[in-house]
Amino acid sequence: MIDKNKIYYMLGLRMFYDEQGWEQPNYEKDFQIPMTEELSKNIDETIEFLEELNANNFILVIEILDELIEKTQSHKLICAIKRIGKEKNIDEKWLNHEIELLSQMLQHKI
């Protein structure tokens, strides 16, 4: 089961640094790795969680998608991200580019 409180805490901290225009110290240790660990626990729960996020937090999660997809190898997650991104009115060109990179990464792993 993913720990939503832990994820929201990490997203809030990440958003704080972004709003201040600061680089997050220990980004990999304090955001990238623990966020990937939490979101890779259960793909279905992760998809439900992504659906709950506002657009700004969704974009922050996109920052770690390459690590998340590499760890989970989930085509289902890629499809869900594309759908959710459209629902949240994320720039379609940017989102499609990110999805294409993730899809290519998965194809090379298989």
Secondary structure, DSSP 8 states (H G I E B T S, - for coil): ---HHHHHHHHHHHHHHHHHT---TTHIIIIIHHHHHHHTS-HHHHHHHHHHS-HHHHHHHHTTHHHHHHHH--HHHHHHHHHHHHHTT--HHHHHHHHHHHHHHHHHH-
